[in-house]
Amino acid sequence: MKFRITPLNFASAFFVFLAVYIWLYGAGIAGVQYQQLHLGNQIVWIFLLFAFVIFVMDLMFRNFFPDTKKVWVIELSFMALAVIIFLLVRK
């Protein structure tokens, strides 16, 4: 099987890196002054779930579009659309 590097490969590697980093060093919540929240494990599992979902979507895009150039265009468009939707919903 031919290995192709795509934008979603970088995104899933980034989420796995964040999960490992938070698992090792913990996560701090900005704005919490009076209580210490321990959400490290939940955040790690959420990032691992994101990485798995992105990995599956990358496999689907690769099967639908055999040309590497088309896969890059489609995946970059998908990532841009996800960022735009996130910024619109964010408030």
C-alpha positions in Angstrom: 0.0 0.0 0.0 1.3 3.4 -1.0 1.6 5.9 1.9 0.5 9.4 1.0 0.8 12.4 3.3 -2.3 14.5 3.5 -3.5 17.5 5.7 -5.7 15.2 7.8 -2.6 13.1 8.6 -1.0 16.3 10.1 -4.3 17.1 12.0 -4.6 13.6 13.5 -0.9 13.6 14.5 -1.4 17.1 16.1 -4.3 15.8 18.2 -2.4 12.7 19.3 0.5 15.0 20.2 -1.8 17.2 22.3 -3.3 14.2 24.0 0.1 12.8 25.0 1.3 16.3 26.1 -1.8 16.9 28.3 -1.6 13.3 29.7 2.1 13.9 30.7 1.9 17.6 31.9 -1.8 18.2 32.7 -4.1 20.9 31.5 -4.8 24.2 33.0 -8.2 26.0 32.6 -8.0 29.7 32.1 -10.1 31.8 34.4 -10.5 29.3 37.2 -9.4 31.0 40.4 -11.0 29.4 43.4 -11.1 25.7 42.5 -8.7 23.4 40.9 -10.4 21.4 38.1 -8.8 18.1 37.1 -10.0 17.6 33.5 -6.8 16.2 32.1 -8.1 12.7 31.4 -11.4 13.8 29.8 -9.5 16.2 27.5 -7.0 13.5 26.6 -9.9 11.1 25.6 -11.6 13.9 23.6 -8.4 14.6 21.7 -7.9 10.9 21.0 -11.5 10.7 19.8 -10.9 13.6 17.5 -7.7 12.0 16.1 -9.6 8.7 15.5 -12.5 10.5 13.7 -10.0 12.5 11.5 -8.1 9.2 10.7 -11.4 7.6 9.6 -12.3 10.6 7.5 -8.9 10.6 5.9 -9.4 7.0 4.9 -12.8 7.8 3.4 -11.4 10.7 1.4 -8.5 8.6 0.1 -10.9 5.9 -1.1 -13.2 8.4 -2.8 -10.4 10.4 -4.5 -7.5 8.4 -5.8 -5.5 11.4 -7.0 -3.3 12.9 -4.3 -3.8 16.4 -5.6 -7.5 16.1 -5.3 -7.3 14.7 -1.8 -5.2 17.7 -0.7 -7.7 20.2 -2.2 -10.8 18.3 -0.7 -9.2 17.9 2.7 -8.0 21.5 2.9 -11.4 22.7 1.9 -13.0 20.5 4.6 -10.6 21.8 7.2 -11.3 25.4 6.2 -15.1 24.7 6.4 -14.7 23.2 9.8 -12.8 26.2 11.1 -15.4 28.6 9.6 -18.3 26.7 11.2 -16.4 26.7 14.5 -15.8 30.5 14.4 -19.5 31.1 13.5 -20.8 28.9 16.3 -18.3 30.2 18.9 -20.1 33.5 19.4 
